[in-house]
């Protein structure tokens, strides 16, 4: 039995929509900019403005795509992180050396570590935790209960 869920769909959609609105507002600002402004004569200032108003929000959108939208698959044997159907990481439950939780009641993450730098993390909610507790082996359930109740 496999269960799938996004790392953090709600936060990702919120940030993506916010960045799109920001880009549209900036585009309107530049389109309707009067021709008598100093931007028409100063190419460096115009370049910096375009980078700040278009390139940076696009980079943030791409970063959020890689952080919030991967799908986590949990089954009896392993936990897998995929993006657009491409497997990014996969750990067998026996390979999980440590489970850590970060954050507070509003935004809490659970990280499953294979090694010190190799991890799969998810933003928690009750549904995701219950899926993991339903499917994962007993030693993972015990570690998870200890970490969540702290």
N, C-alpha and C positions, 0 to 999 in steps of 0.2 A: 504494500500500500504506500503510495507516494502522496505527499502534500506539497503544494506550491504556494508561495506568497512573495510579494515584493518586499524589498528591504524597508522602504518607507515611501509608499505611493502618495500619501496625502501631502507630505512636505515637498516632495518632488514636483507635484502638480502646482502647488502654491507658488513655489519659486519660479518655475517655468512660466506661468501666467504673468507673474509680477515682472519678470525680465522682458517678456514680449510687450507688455504695456509700456515699460520704460523705453524700449527701442522705438515703438510707434510714436511716443511723445517726443523723443529726440529727433526722429525723422521729420515730424511736423515742424519742430523748432528750426531745423536746418533748411527745410523747404521754403518756409515763409519768412526766412531771415531777410531783412531789408538789404539791398545791395550797397548801401552807404556805410555799412559797418566795417570795422577794421579787419574782419575775417577775410574779406575779399582781397586785401593787399598782403596779408600775413599768412603765407602758406604753412609755415611751421605751426602757428596757432590753430589753424584749421585742421591740420593733420593730427595734432594732439587731441583736439575736440572730437574728431571722428573716432580715434582710438578709444577714448574714454567713453563715448556715448554708444558705440556700436560693437567694437571688437571685445571690450571687456565684458559686457553683458552676454555676448555670444559665447565667450570662453566659460563664463559662469554657467550658462545653460548646458554646455557640453560636460562640464565637471559634474553638475547635478545629475545628468543622465547616467554617468558612470557610478555615482555614489548612491542614488536613491532608487533607480529603476531596475537593477539586477533582480532576477528571480532566485529565491532560495528554494531548493527542493530538499525535502527531508524524507528519508525512508528508513527502513530497519537497519540498513547496512551503512549508510553514509549521509553526509550533508554536502550539498553541491550548490555552487553559486554560478549562475548563467546570465549572460547578457545577449539578447537577440538570438537565443538558441545556442550560443557558443559557450562551452564550459570554461569558466575562468579559474575556478578552484574546486577541488573536491577532497574531502577528508572522510576516511572511514572513521566510525565512532571510536574504534580502538586507538586510532592515531591522535585523537584529541588529548592533548597533554594538560590543558588548563582551560577553565571557563572563567571569564571575568565580566563583571557588570560595571557600567559607568553611568553617570548621570543621576537624575532624581526622578521623582514621580511623574513629572511632566514629559521629560525626554530621557528615557533610559535605553541603553544598548547592552546587548549581550554579545560577547566575543568568544568564539571557539578557536583556540590556538592549537596549531599543529606543532609549530616551533615558535621561537621568540618573535619572529617577524612575519610569519605566515599565519593569517587568521581570516575567519569569516565572521562578519558582524551583522547583527540585525537590530533595528529599532523595535523595542518591545511593545506589545499590547497583550491583553489576556488571551486573545485568540491564537496568536503566534506561539505563546508560551504553552498553551494547552495542546497545540499540535505537536510541539517538540516533546512534551511530557508524555503524550499518548504513544508516540512512535519510537522515541530514543530508547536505548538500553538502560538498564536499571542504574548503573554507575553514573551515567550522564544525568538521569533524573535526580539522583541524590545530590550531585554537585550543584545542579540548577536550583533545587529547593533551598539549599544552604545560601546560595548567592542572592536569591530573590528575597528571602525573608530577612536579610540584613537591613 
